[in-house]
C-alpha cells in the first residue's frame, strides 16, 4: 500500500483486483495454506470500504493505493482484509507503533 499526497483537496482510493486465482506464491510464511498473488474482487470491495471508513477525515488529500496483494485460498476472508486495510491507514497517518510491538498490535487489530 502506498499513499501519495497531492493538492487536489480530496482523498482517493485505488484498489485493484484479480479475476483469476493468481499465481501460486511459494514464499509464503504460513506453510499450511495455498497462497496466491492478487486480490479477489470480494476482498477488494472489503478493502475499499475499510479504507474509506478508516481514512476519510483522517488522511490528507491524495491517493491511497493498494500496490500488491496475496491471499490464502483457505485462511483469507473479506473481514481479514478489511482489518488489514484499517491498520494500513493507521500506519499511513503515523500512528506510532514501536517495531517491538508491531506484531502484537497487528494481532490485536486482526482478532476475529
N, C-alpha and C positions, 0 to 999 in steps of 0.2 A: 504494500500500500504506500502511496506517496501523496503528499499534499503540496500543491504549487500555489502559493499566494498570488493574487493579482489585484487590479484596481477596478474590477467590474461591479463592485458593490453587491455581490451575491455569492453564496456558496453553491457549488455544483458538485454532483457526484457522478462518477462513471464506474459502472460495474459490468464487465463483460461476462459472457457465459459460453459454455461449450455445448454443442448439440449431441456430441457422441460421448462415450465413456472416457475418452482420453487415453493417452499413452501411459502404460504402467510405469510407475516411479519406483525403481528398485532400491533407492537410498533412503526409504522411509525409516523413521525411528521406532515405529510401533512393532513391526515384525509379524503381527498376527493378521492384520487387515491388508487387503489389496488396495494400494494407494494409486490413484490415477491423477494425472495432470489435468487441470481445468476445473471449472466451476459449473455444475449443473444449474439449469435455469431456476429450479425451485430454491436452491441455495442463494443464487444471485438475487432473487426477489427479497429473501430474508436479509441479506447483507445490505441491500439498498434501503430497505425500510429502517433497519437499525442505524445505519449511517445518518439518515435524515432525523430520526428521533434523537440520537445522541449528539449530532453535530450542529443542527440548526440552533442558532443563537449562541453557540459556543465557539464555532470555528470562524476565523476571519474570512474575508472574501477570497475566493479561489476555487481550485478544483481538487477534490479528494478522489483519487483514482485507485482502484484495485489493479495492481500490475501483474500479480502472479497468484495462482491458487492451485491447490491439490486437495483431493477428497478421498476418504476411505469408502469403499463400497459398503461396508458394514457399520463402521463406527462414526460416520458423519451424519449430521442432521441439519435441518434448517435452523433449529434452535441453537446448536453449537456455533454455526457460522454467524448467526445474529449476535451472540455474545462476544465472539471474537471481533466483530466489527465495532462494537461499542468500546472494547478495550483499545482498539486501534485509535479511535477518536480521542480517548483519554491520553494516550501516548502522544498523539499529534498536537494536542493543546498544551502539553508539557506537564501533565500530572506527574509529580516526582515519585518514582518507584526505584529505590536502590537496586542495583543488579542482584544483590544477595537476596532480595525479597521478591524479585520479579516472578519466579516460578510459583511462589505462594500466592501472589496477587492474581496470577492467571488462573490457578486452581480455584481460588475463591470466586472469581468472576464467572468461571465456566461451570460451577456446580449446578447440576440439574435437579 
